[in-house]
Each structure stands twice: as structure tokens, then as C-alpha cells.
Amino acid sequence: MLSYIVYMQLALKHRKRKLKKQPEELNYDYKPFVSVMIPAHNEQDVIVKTVENVLAMDYEKFEVIVIDDRSSDNTATVLKELEEKYDNVTAIVREHDAFPGKSAVLNDALKIAKGDAVLVFDADARMGKDFLTRLVPHLEKDNVGAVQARKVILNRDENILTRCQDNEYALDTHFQVGRDAVKGAVELRGNGELLKKEALVDIGGWNNYTITDDLDMSTRLHIKGWDVRFCPDVCVYEEAIVSFVPLLKQRRRWIEGSIRRYLEHFTGVLFSKDMSLRVSIDMIAYITEFLLPFWMISEICFQAFKFVKDAPNCILSSISVSVVVCIFFIIGLIYSSRKYNKLSRKDAVIQSVQTGVYLTGIWFPVVVLIVFKIIFCKKTMDWGKTVHGVTKVSSDSIIGLSRIKTVDDEKVEQNV
């Protein structure tokens, strides 16, 4: 892991020097018609503002398709009202016995989508007016199948959980930028993902039988030889989960879906003729994010058992390795929170330690539980619905904050 991080850092430095000499040229005349898809399941509290925020984008050619996915609240009625009010909004109301899941929802919308590109937003998404104008040029190259915008938490200061989630997103952004620099297996994140329709058709659309549509889509695109890009300068904003149990359910779904997609596409990852060697190595390297927690907890438990039985053991070395791994992630959190969240040195250190404890306390035990579930239990399609609209923070008042503007990388790196 350390070797690979060093490799990514060198790639980032190399790309920065290269861009200084010859800046990347983007074709802003490339403007395909875009179908914006917004799935909504029990989202009556947030969907109107989301659709109106999307309609305010300054991009010239796009349509909005909002899909009610078997809601038990007033979402379907709200979507129909939006369709009547706005000319370029189409509402789809799915039957209550329709196949469940976000992938199935998006596949239904794809059947009527007119765009050459598809943009997917969550029901609580917020974005700037120039979101599409700035993101679309990154999709132009023939081999690029998708582009992911950077995700930012709207309500980061609501409580310690929301702050940790935003710092977690910043760390993920840092790794995604690194993966993009080495031309590795950049992953889609569900909210703010822009896909070429040609690429979607090539891989057969979304997989109805996955609980993480974005991660599954990313892997299948790479297997087919499509490049996925990451754009840290274009942001999509979303609500963080404010309480522990719903957060645990969401992370459980993310971890299970991510591990299962590797298992289900294992043959394709190893033997794809279209996927580059760099992508293969990058994808295999990132499997360690699930192997490491399982190994660490298993090792400590095993050594602790031997210690209790007064048998020869390596409990101290196992704990030492765990501490080193935690420090490794804390350093990454300090760097990314300084770079992307504009935290002061003091706040970056304090919040990185808090977020390190948060990551260890959630990801590590859940990975172990999910591994055992996959081995011993049948696969279930449990999405774990995330409730939106519960935050006390106004999204409209947050979007203008300087914290979420593009950061001058050089100045931040000098100060880290």
C-alpha cells in the first residue's frame, strides 16, 4: 500500500509539471445533448429543490428525467407537478411491483433518454450553474466512457459524524485524483456521474442485481476498455447522514457491494483483453482496502487468544502494525483535508485523528462482518435507503462558501 501511494504521488508530481509546460486543452465546443436522470424513492421533501437546481444550470442542451421508484409518500404527485410546470422535465412513475433498486430505475429511464450522454444525480444533489459546462469537455475523448465530479458534504458542521464524512470524502478525492494520474481504475460515485450513452449501451446498461450501481458500473466499464476520469474542480454537493445507525447501514451497503462486484467480475478483471495493465494493477491494489481490515482484526484476535492462553504470541507486533496503519491514514487525512477542505493545520490534525478513529471504528468491523456474510449467507438485495431532507443546514446558504471552491494546490502543498 505504501509503495503504491508513493507511486501515485510521483505520478501526481509528474502530471503537475507536465501541465505547467503544456496545459490540458479542453474543447468547450463539445456539447452533446445530456439526459439528466434523478431517481427518487420517498423524496417529497427534497426533490423539488433538486430539480429546480438542475434546471438552473447554464448548459444549453439537456433534459431532466425524474423517476419515482415505488414511493409510499407524495413523491409521484410532486414529480407529475414538476413535469407539468417545466417543458424539459419528464416524470416516470414506476409500478409498485416493478423490479426494485436504483439500477432498475436508471435502466427504465435509459429507454426514453434522448441524450448522447447521461448525467446521474441523487435526489438531494446540489450543483453550481456551470456544473455541466465544466464537466462535459472531460468526456469528449473517444476512449473516455464516464467522468465523475467531486462529491462534497453540504452539512459538514452539523455534528462530528458529518465532519468525519466530509473529511472521508476529501481523502477519497485525493485517492481518486491519484488513480486518475496513474491512469488507473477511477471509480464512479453515483452522484454527479456523467456517462457516454455509447459506453452504457456497450456494457448493457446498469446491473439490476447489484446494491452499488456506481461501483459495479465502474468495474464493467474498465473491463470493456473504457476510461473513467475524475474531475476534482467540479463539485456536486449532498447531505451527510447525521446519526450513527443509518450511517452504519449505508457503509454496510457500500462495502458489501464493493466486495461482491470484485467477486462477480473477478474473471473479467483478470482476463479482460480490453483493460489496460495499469487499470488491472490499480484495481488489484485497491482490493487491499478490504483485505487489510479483515487481516488486521483476525490477526489481533488470534494473537490475543494465544496471549490469554499463555502461548507464544506476537500480540505487540500485531498492535504495532495496526498503529502504523492508523498513522498512515491519519497523514493522508491531514494532507487531503488541508488541500480540499481548506482546514488550518491545527484543525486538520484534530479532525484527521477524529476521522481516523471514525474510519477504524466503522470500516474495519463492518468489513469483517460482510466477509463472513458473503461466505456463509445468501446474497440479498438490501439497499438500505438513505433518508434525505433531515439536515438543519440550508443548502442554499452553503453553496457559496469559499471552502468548496477550487483550491490552489501549490499554495496548500507549500503550507502542509
Contacts in CASP RR format, 6 or more apart in sequence:
PFRMAT RR
TARGET T0000
AUTHOR 0000-0000-0000
METHOD contacts of the structure
MODEL  1
MLSYIVYMQLALKHRKRKLKKQPEELNYDYKPFVSVMIPAHNEQDVIVKT
VENVLAMDYEKFEVIVIDDRSSDNTATVLKELEEKYDNVTAIVREHDAFP
GKSAVLNDALKIAKGDAVLVFDADARMGKDFLTRLVPHLEKDNVGAVQAR
KVILNRDENILTRCQDNEYALDTHFQVGRDAVKGAVELRGNGELLKKEAL
VDIGGWNNYTITDDLDMSTRLHIKGWDVRFCPDVCVYEEAIVSFVPLLKQ
RRRWIEGSIRRYLEHFTGVLFSKDMSLRVSIDMIAYITEFLLPFWMISEI
CFQAFKFVKDAPNCILSSISVSVVVCIFFIIGLIYSSRKYNKLSRKDAVI
QSVQTGVYLTGIWFPVVVLIVFKIIFCKKTMDWGKTVHGVTKVSSDSIIG
LSRIKTVDDEKVEQNV
1 285 0 8 1.000
1 288 0 8 1.000
1 292 0 8 1.000
1 328 0 8 1.000
2 328 0 8 1.000
4 285 0 8 1.000
7 182 0 8 1.000
8 175 0 8 1.000
8 178 0 8 1.000
8 179 0 8 1.000
8 181 0 8 1.000
8 182 0 8 1.000
11 178 0 8 1.000
11 181 0 8 1.000
11 182 0 8 1.000
12 177 0 8 1.000
12 178 0 8 1.000
12 181 0 8 1.000
14 181 0 8 1.000
15 181 0 8 1.000
16 409 0 8 1.000
26 137 0 8 1.000
26 138 0 8 1.000
26 140 0 8 1.000
27 137 0 8 1.000
27 140 0 8 1.000
28 133 0 8 1.000
28 137 0 8 1.000
30 136 0 8 1.000
30 137 0 8 1.000
30 139 0 8 1.000
30 140 0 8 1.000
31 59 0 8 1.000
31 60 0 8 1.000
31 61 0 8 1.000
31 136 0 8 1.000
32 61 0 8 1.000
32 115 0 8 1.000
32 116 0 8 1.000
32 117 0 8 1.000
32 136 0 8 1.000
32 139 0 8 1.000
33 61 0 8 1.000
33 62 0 8 1.000
33 63 0 8 1.000
33 114 0 8 1.000
33 115 0 8 1.000
33 116 0 8 1.000
33 117 0 8 1.000
34 59 0 8 1.000
34 61 0 8 1.000
34 62 0 8 1.000
34 63 0 8 1.000
34 115 0 8 1.000
34 116 0 8 1.000
34 117 0 8 1.000
34 118 0 8 1.000
34 119 0 8 1.000
34 132 0 8 1.000
34 136 0 8 1.000
34 194 0 8 1.000
35 62 0 8 1.000
35 63 0 8 1.000
35 65 0 8 1.000
35 109 0 8 1.000
35 113 0 8 1.000
35 114 0 8 1.000
35 115 0 8 1.000
35 117 0 8 1.000
35 118 0 8 1.000
35 119 0 8 1.000
35 197 0 8 1.000
36 54 0 8 1.000
36 62 0 8 1.000
36 63 0 8 1.000
36 64 0 8 1.000
36 65 0 8 1.000
36 118 0 8 1.000
36 119 0 8 1.000
36 120 0 8 1.000
36 121 0 8 1.000
37 65 0 8 1.000
37 67 0 8 1.000
37 106 0 8 1.000
37 109 0 8 1.000
37 110 0 8 1.000
37 113 0 8 1.000
37 118 0 8 1.000
37 119 0 8 1.000
37 120 0 8 1.000
37 121 0 8 1.000
38 47 0 8 1.000
38 50 0 8 1.000
38 51 0 8 1.000
38 54 0 8 1.000
38 64 0 8 1.000
38 65 0 8 1.000
38 66 0 8 1.000
38 67 0 8 1.000
38 120 0 8 1.000
38 121 0 8 1.000
38 122 0 8 1.000
38 123 0 8 1.000
38 125 0 8 1.000
39 67 0 8 1.000
39 69 0 8 1.000
39 102 0 8 1.000
39 105 0 8 1.000
39 106 0 8 1.000
39 109 0 8 1.000
39 120 0 8 1.000
39 122 0 8 1.000
39 123 0 8 1.000
40 47 0 8 1.000
40 66 0 8 1.000
40 67 0 8 1.000
40 68 0 8 1.000
40 69 0 8 1.000
40 71 0 8 1.000
40 75 0 8 1.000
40 79 0 8 1.000
40 123 0 8 1.000
41 68 0 8 1.000
41 69 0 8 1.000
41 70 0 8 1.000
41 71 0 8 1.000
41 75 0 8 1.000
41 123 0 8 1.000
41 385 0 8 1.000
42 71 0 8 1.000
42 72 0 8 1.000
42 73 0 8 1.000
42 75 0 8 1.000
42 385 0 8 1.000
43 50 0 8 1.000
43 71 0 8 1.000
43 75 0 8 1.000
43 123 0 8 1.000
43 124 0 8 1.000
43 388 0 8 1.000
44 71 0 8 1.000
44 73 0 8 1.000
44 74 0 8 1.000
44 75 0 8 1.000
44 78 0 8 1.000
45 388 0 8 1.000
45 389 0 8 1.000
46 123 0 8 1.000
46 124 0 8 1.000
46 388 0 8 1.000
46 389 0 8 1.000
47 66 0 8 1.000
47 75 0 8 1.000
47 78 0 8 1.000
47 79 0 8 1.000
47 82 0 8 1.000
47 123 0 8 1.000
48 78 0 8 1.000
48 82 0 8 1.000
49 126 0 8 1.000
49 395 0 8 1.000
50 121 0 8 1.000
50 123 0 8 1.000
50 124 0 8 1.000
50 125 0 8 1.000
50 126 0 8 1.000
51 64 0 8 1.000
51 66 0 8 1.000
51 82 0 8 1.000
51 86 0 8 1.000
51 89 0 8 1.000
53 125 0 8 1.000
53 126 0 8 1.000
53 127 0 8 1.000
53 128 0 8 1.000
54 64 0 8 1.000
54 121 0 8 1.000
54 125 0 8 1.000
54 127 0 8 1.000
55 64 0 8 1.000
55 86 0 8 1.000
55 88 0 8 1.000
55 89 0 8 1.000
56 128 0 8 1.000
56 129 0 8 1.000
57 127 0 8 1.000
57 128 0 8 1.000
57 129 0 8 1.000
57 130 0 8 1.000
57 131 0 8 1.000
57 132 0 8 1.000
57 133 0 8 1.000
58 129 0 8 1.000
58 130 0 8 1.000
58 132 0 8 1.000
58 133 0 8 1.000
59 131 0 8 1.000
59 132 0 8 1.000
59 133 0 8 1.000
59 136 0 8 1.000
62 88 0 8 1.000
62 119 0 8 1.000
62 132 0 8 1.000
63 88 0 8 1.000
63 89 0 8 1.000
63 90 0 8 1.000
63 113 0 8 1.000
63 114 0 8 1.000
63 115 0 8 1.000
64 86 0 8 1.000
64 88 0 8 1.000
64 89 0 8 1.000
64 90 0 8 1.000
65 89 0 8 1.000
65 90 0 8 1.000
65 91 0 8 1.000
65 92 0 8 1.000
65 109 0 8 1.000
65 112 0 8 1.000
65 113 0 8 1.000
66 79 0 8 1.000
66 82 0 8 1.000
66 83 0 8 1.000
66 89 0 8 1.000
66 90 0 8 1.000
66 91 0 8 1.000
66 92 0 8 1.000
67 79 0 8 1.000
67 91 0 8 1.000
67 92 0 8 1.000
67 93 0 8 1.000
67 94 0 8 1.000
67 105 0 8 1.000
67 106 0 8 1.000
67 108 0 8 1.000
67 109 0 8 1.000
68 75 0 8 1.000
68 76 0 8 1.000
68 79 0 8 1.000
68 91 0 8 1.000
68 92 0 8 1.000
68 93 0 8 1.000
68 94 0 8 1.000
69 94 0 8 1.000
69 98 0 8 1.000
69 100 0 8 1.000
69 101 0 8 1.000
69 102 0 8 1.000
69 105 0 8 1.000
70 94 0 8 1.000
70 95 0 8 1.000
70 96 0 8 1.000
70 98 0 8 1.000
70 100 0 8 1.000
76 91 0 8 1.000
76 93 0 8 1.000
79 91 0 8 1.000
79 92 0 8 1.000
79 93 0 8 1.000
80 91 0 8 1.000
80 93 0 8 1.000
82 89 0 8 1.000
82 91 0 8 1.000
83 89 0 8 1.000
83 90 0 8 1.000
83 91 0 8 1.000
90 112 0 8 1.000
92 108 0 8 1.000
92 109 0 8 1.000
92 112 0 8 1.000
94 105 0 8 1.000
94 108 0 8 1.000
98 104 0 8 1.000
98 108 0 8 1.000
99 208 0 8 1.000
100 381 0 8 1.000
100 383 0 8 1.000
101 208 0 8 1.000
101 381 0 8 1.000
101 383 0 8 1.000
102 206 0 8 1.000
102 213 0 8 1.000
102 383 0 8 1.000
103 206 0 8 1.000
103 207 0 8 1.000
103 208 0 8 1.000
103 209 0 8 1.000
103 210 0 8 1.000
103 213 0 8 1.000
103 216 0 8 1.000
104 206 0 8 1.000
104 208 0 8 1.000
106 120 0 8 1.000
106 205 0 8 1.000
106 206 0 8 1.000
106 213 0 8 1.000
107 205 0 8 1.000
107 206 0 8 1.000
107 208 0 8 1.000
110 118 0 8 1.000
110 197 0 8 1.000
110 200 0 8 1.000
110 205 0 8 1.000
110 206 0 8 1.000
113 197 0 8 1.000
115 197 0 8 1.000
116 196 0 8 1.000
116 197 0 8 1.000
116 198 0 8 1.000
117 136 0 8 1.000
117 139 0 8 1.000
117 194 0 8 1.000
117 195 0 8 1.000
117 196 0 8 1.000
117 197 0 8 1.000
118 194 0 8 1.000
118 195 0 8 1.000
118 197 0 8 1.000
118 200 0 8 1.000
119 132 0 8 1.000
119 192 0 8 1.000
119 193 0 8 1.000
119 194 0 8 1.000
119 195 0 8 1.000
120 190 0 8 1.000
120 191 0 8 1.000
120 192 0 8 1.000
120 193 0 8 1.000
120 194 0 8 1.000
120 195 0 8 1.000
121 127 0 8 1.000
121 191 0 8 1.000
121 192 0 8 1.000
121 236 0 8 1.000
122 190 0 8 1.000
122 191 0 8 1.000
122 238 0 8 1.000
122 388 0 8 1.000
123 388 0 8 1.000
124 238 0 8 1.000
124 239 0 8 1.000
124 388 0 8 1.000
124 389 0 8 1.000
125 191 0 8 1.000
125 192 0 8 1.000
125 236 0 8 1.000
125 237 0 8 1.000
125 238 0 8 1.000
126 154 0 8 1.000
126 236 0 8 1.000
126 237 0 8 1.000
126 238 0 8 1.000
126 395 0 8 1.000
126 399 0 8 1.000
127 149 0 8 1.000
127 192 0 8 1.000
127 235 0 8 1.000
127 236 0 8 1.000
127 237 0 8 1.000
128 235 0 8 1.000
128 399 0 8 1.000
131 149 0 8 1.000
131 234 0 8 1.000
131 236 0 8 1.000
132 194 0 8 1.000
134 231 0 8 1.000
134 233 0 8 1.000
134 234 0 8 1.000
135 147 0 8 1.000
135 149 0 8 1.000
135 194 0 8 1.000
135 231 0 8 1.000
135 234 0 8 1.000
136 194 0 8 1.000
138 144 0 8 1.000
138 147 0 8 1.000
138 194 0 8 1.000
138 229 0 8 1.000
138 231 0 8 1.000
139 145 0 8 1.000
139 146 0 8 1.000
139 147 0 8 1.000
139 194 0 8 1.000
139 196 0 8 1.000
139 229 0 8 1.000
141 227 0 8 1.000
143 225 0 8 1.000
143 226 0 8 1.000
143 227 0 8 1.000
144 196 0 8 1.000
144 226 0 8 1.000
144 227 0 8 1.000
144 228 0 8 1.000
144 229 0 8 1.000
145 195 0 8 1.000
145 196 0 8 1.000
145 198 0 8 1.000
145 199 0 8 1.000
145 221 0 8 1.000
145 226 0 8 1.000
145 227 0 8 1.000
145 228 0 8 1.000
146 188 0 8 1.000
146 193 0 8 1.000
146 194 0 8 1.000
146 195 0 8 1.000
146 196 0 8 1.000
146 199 0 8 1.000
146 217 0 8 1.000
146 218 0 8 1.000
146 221 0 8 1.000
146 226 0 8 1.000
146 228 0 8 1.000
146 229 0 8 1.000
147 193 0 8 1.000
147 194 0 8 1.000
147 228 0 8 1.000
147 229 0 8 1.000
147 230 0 8 1.000
147 231 0 8 1.000
148 176 0 8 1.000
148 186 0 8 1.000
148 187 0 8 1.000
148 188 0 8 1.000
148 189 0 8 1.000
148 190 0 8 1.000
148 192 0 8 1.000
148 193 0 8 1.000
148 194 0 8 1.000
148 228 0 8 1.000
148 229 0 8 1.000
148 230 0 8 1.000
148 231 0 8 1.000
149 192 0 8 1.000
149 193 0 8 1.000
149 194 0 8 1.000
149 231 0 8 1.000
149 234 0 8 1.000
149 235 0 8 1.000
149 236 0 8 1.000
150 173 0 8 1.000
150 176 0 8 1.000
150 230 0 8 1.000
150 231 0 8 1.000
150 232 0 8 1.000
150 233 0 8 1.000
150 234 0 8 1.000
150 235 0 8 1.000
150 236 0 8 1.000
150 340 0 8 1.000
151 169 0 8 1.000
151 172 0 8 1.000
151 173 0 8 1.000
151 189 0 8 1.000
151 191 0 8 1.000
151 192 0 8 1.000
151 235 0 8 1.000
151 236 0 8 1.000
151 237 0 8 1.000
151 238 0 8 1.000
152 166 0 8 1.000
152 169 0 8 1.000
152 235 0 8 1.000
152 236 0 8 1.000
152 237 0 8 1.000
152 238 0 8 1.000
152 404 0 8 1.000
153 162 0 8 1.000
153 165 0 8 1.000
153 166 0 8 1.000
153 169 0 8 1.000
153 237 0 8 1.000
153 238 0 8 1.000
153 239 0 8 1.000
153 240 0 8 1.000
154 237 0 8 1.000
154 238 0 8 1.000
154 239 0 8 1.000
154 240 0 8 1.000
154 391 0 8 1.000
154 393 0 8 1.000
154 395 0 8 1.000
154 398 0 8 1.000
154 399 0 8 1.000
155 162 0 8 1.000
155 239 0 8 1.000
155 240 0 8 1.000
155 242 0 8 1.000
155 391 0 8 1.000
155 392 0 8 1.000
155 393 0 8 1.000
155 395 0 8 1.000
155 398 0 8 1.000
156 162 0 8 1.000
156 163 0 8 1.000
156 165 0 8 1.000
156 166 0 8 1.000
156 240 0 8 1.000
156 341 0 8 1.000
157 163 0 8 1.000
157 393 0 8 1.000
158 240 0 8 1.000
158 242 0 8 1.000
158 391 0 8 1.000
158 392 0 8 1.000
158 393 0 8 1.000
159 242 0 8 1.000
160 354 0 8 1.000
160 358 0 8 1.000
161 240 0 8 1.000
161 241 0 8 1.000
161 242 0 8 1.000
161 243 0 8 1.000
161 244 0 8 1.000
161 247 0 8 1.000
161 358 0 8 1.000
162 240 0 8 1.000
162 241 0 8 1.000
162 242 0 8 1.000
163 351 0 8 1.000
163 354 0 8 1.000
163 355 0 8 1.000
164 351 0 8 1.000
164 354 0 8 1.000
164 355 0 8 1.000
164 356 0 8 1.000
164 358 0 8 1.000
164 359 0 8 1.000
165 240 0 8 1.000
165 241 0 8 1.000
165 247 0 8 1.000
166 240 0 8 1.000
166 341 0 8 1.000
167 333 0 8 1.000
167 336 0 8 1.000
167 337 0 8 1.000
167 341 0 8 1.000
167 351 0 8 1.000
167 352 0 8 1.000
167 355 0 8 1.000
168 355 0 8 1.000
168 358 0 8 1.000
168 359 0 8 1.000
170 333 0 8 1.000
170 336 0 8 1.000
170 337 0 8 1.000
170 339 0 8 1.000
170 340 0 8 1.000
170 341 0 8 1.000
171 329 0 8 1.000
171 332 0 8 1.000
171 333 0 8 1.000
171 336 0 8 1.000
171 337 0 8 1.000
171 355 0 8 1.000
172 189 0 8 1.000
173 232 0 8 1.000
173 336 0 8 1.000
173 340 0 8 1.000
174 332 0 8 1.000
174 335 0 8 1.000
174 336 0 8 1.000
174 339 0 8 1.000
174 340 0 8 1.000
176 186 0 8 1.000
176 187 0 8 1.000
176 230 0 8 1.000
176 232 0 8 1.000
177 230 0 8 1.000
177 232 0 8 1.000
179 185 0 8 1.000
179 186 0 8 1.000
179 187 0 8 1.000
179 230 0 8 1.000
179 282 0 8 1.000
180 186 0 8 1.000
180 229 0 8 1.000
180 230 0 8 1.000
182 278 0 8 1.000
182 282 0 8 1.000
183 227 0 8 1.000
183 276 0 8 1.000
183 278 0 8 1.000
183 279 0 8 1.000
184 276 0 8 1.000
184 278 0 8 1.000
184 279 0 8 1.000
184 281 0 8 1.000
184 282 0 8 1.000
184 283 0 8 1.000
185 218 0 8 1.000
185 219 0 8 1.000
185 222 0 8 1.000
185 228 0 8 1.000
185 279 0 8 1.000
185 282 0 8 1.000
185 283 0 8 1.000
185 286 0 8 1.000
186 218 0 8 1.000
186 228 0 8 1.000
186 229 0 8 1.000
186 230 0 8 1.000
187 214 0 8 1.000
187 215 0 8 1.000
187 218 0 8 1.000
187 228 0 8 1.000
188 195 0 8 1.000
188 214 0 8 1.000
188 215 0 8 1.000
188 217 0 8 1.000
188 218 0 8 1.000
188 228 0 8 1.000
189 214 0 8 1.000
190 213 0 8 1.000
190 214 0 8 1.000
191 236 0 8 1.000
191 238 0 8 1.000
192 236 0 8 1.000
193 214 0 8 1.000
193 217 0 8 1.000
195 217 0 8 1.000
196 226 0 8 1.000
199 221 0 8 1.000
199 224 0 8 1.000
199 226 0 8 1.000
200 206 0 8 1.000
202 224 0 8 1.000
202 226 0 8 1.000
203 217 0 8 1.000
203 220 0 8 1.000
203 221 0 8 1.000
203 224 0 8 1.000
203 226 0 8 1.000
205 217 0 8 1.000
206 213 0 8 1.000
206 216 0 8 1.000
206 217 0 8 1.000
207 213 0 8 1.000
207 216 0 8 1.000
207 217 0 8 1.000
207 220 0 8 1.000
209 381 0 8 1.000
210 216 0 8 1.000
210 257 0 8 1.000
210 260 0 8 1.000
210 261 0 8 1.000
210 264 0 8 1.000
211 253 0 8 1.000
211 256 0 8 1.000
211 257 0 8 1.000
211 260 0 8 1.000
211 381 0 8 1.000
211 382 0 8 1.000
211 383 0 8 1.000
212 253 0 8 1.000
212 254 0 8 1.000
212 256 0 8 1.000
212 257 0 8 1.000
212 258 0 8 1.000
212 261 0 8 1.000
215 254 0 8 1.000
215 257 0 8 1.000
215 258 0 8 1.000
215 261 0 8 1.000
216 257 0 8 1.000
216 261 0 8 1.000
216 264 0 8 1.000
216 265 0 8 1.000
218 228 0 8 1.000
219 261 0 8 1.000
219 262 0 8 1.000
219 265 0 8 1.000
219 269 0 8 1.000
219 283 0 8 1.000
220 265 0 8 1.000
221 228 0 8 1.000
222 228 0 8 1.000
222 272 0 8 1.000
222 275 0 8 1.000
222 279 0 8 1.000
222 283 0 8 1.000
223 265 0 8 1.000
223 268 0 8 1.000
223 269 0 8 1.000
223 272 0 8 1.000
223 274 0 8 1.000
223 275 0 8 1.000
224 272 0 8 1.000
224 274 0 8 1.000
224 275 0 8 1.000
225 272 0 8 1.000
225 274 0 8 1.000
225 275 0 8 1.000
225 276 0 8 1.000
225 279 0 8 1.000
232 340 0 8 1.000
233 406 0 8 1.000
235 404 0 8 1.000
237 395 0 8 1.000
237 398 0 8 1.000
237 399 0 8 1.000
237 404 0 8 1.000
239 388 0 8 1.000
239 389 0 8 1.000
239 390 0 8 1.000
239 391 0 8 1.000
239 395 0 8 1.000
240 391 0 8 1.000
241 247 0 8 1.000
241 250 0 8 1.000
241 386 0 8 1.000
241 387 0 8 1.000
242 390 0 8 1.000
242 391 0 8 1.000
246 386 0 8 1.000
246 387 0 8 1.000
247 362 0 8 1.000
248 362 0 8 1.000
248 366 0 8 1.000
249 384 0 8 1.000
250 384 0 8 1.000
250 386 0 8 1.000
251 362 0 8 1.000
251 363 0 8 1.000
251 366 0 8 1.000
252 366 0 8 1.000
252 369 0 8 1.000
252 370 0 8 1.000
253 382 0 8 1.000
253 383 0 8 1.000
253 384 0 8 1.000
255 290 0 8 1.000
255 363 0 8 1.000
255 366 0 8 1.000
255 367 0 8 1.000
255 370 0 8 1.000
256 370 0 8 1.000
256 373 0 8 1.000
256 374 0 8 1.000
258 290 0 8 1.000
259 290 0 8 1.000
259 367 0 8 1.000
259 370 0 8 1.000
259 371 0 8 1.000
259 374 0 8 1.000
260 374 0 8 1.000
260 379 0 8 1.000
262 269 0 8 1.000
262 287 0 8 1.000
262 290 0 8 1.000
263 374 0 8 1.000
268 275 0 8 1.000
269 275 0 8 1.000
269 280 0 8 1.000
269 283 0 8 1.000
269 284 0 8 1.000
270 280 0 8 1.000
272 280 0 8 1.000
290 367 0 8 1.000
290 371 0 8 1.000
292 325 0 8 1.000
293 363 0 8 1.000
293 364 0 8 1.000
293 367 0 8 1.000
293 368 0 8 1.000
294 367 0 8 1.000
294 368 0 8 1.000
294 371 0 8 1.000
296 318 0 8 1.000
296 321 0 8 1.000
296 322 0 8 1.000
296 325 0 8 1.000
296 364 0 8 1.000
297 364 0 8 1.000
297 365 0 8 1.000
297 368 0 8 1.000
298 368 0 8 1.000
299 318 0 8 1.000
300 315 0 8 1.000
300 318 0 8 1.000
300 319 0 8 1.000
300 322 0 8 1.000
303 313 0 8 1.000
303 314 0 8 1.000
303 315 0 8 1.000
303 318 0 8 1.000
304 313 0 8 1.000
304 315 0 8 1.000
306 312 0 8 1.000
306 313 0 8 1.000
306 315 0 8 1.000
307 313 0 8 1.000
307 315 0 8 1.000
326 356 0 8 1.000
326 360 0 8 1.000
329 356 0 8 1.000
329 359 0 8 1.000
330 352 0 8 1.000
330 353 0 8 1.000
330 356 0 8 1.000
331 352 0 8 1.000
332 352 0 8 1.000
333 348 0 8 1.000
333 351 0 8 1.000
333 352 0 8 1.000
333 355 0 8 1.000
333 356 0 8 1.000
334 348 0 8 1.000
334 349 0 8 1.000
334 352 0 8 1.000
334 416 0 8 1.000
335 416 0 8 1.000
337 343 0 8 1.000
337 347 0 8 1.000
337 348 0 8 1.000
337 351 0 8 1.000
337 352 0 8 1.000
337 355 0 8 1.000
338 345 0 8 1.000
338 348 0 8 1.000
338 412 0 8 1.000
338 415 0 8 1.000
338 416 0 8 1.000
339 407 0 8 1.000
339 409 0 8 1.000
339 412 0 8 1.000
339 413 0 8 1.000
339 416 0 8 1.000
340 407 0 8 1.000
341 348 0 8 1.000
341 403 0 8 1.000
342 402 0 8 1.000
342 403 0 8 1.000
342 407 0 8 1.000
342 412 0 8 1.000
343 351 0 8 1.000
345 415 0 8 1.000
398 404 0 8 1.000
END
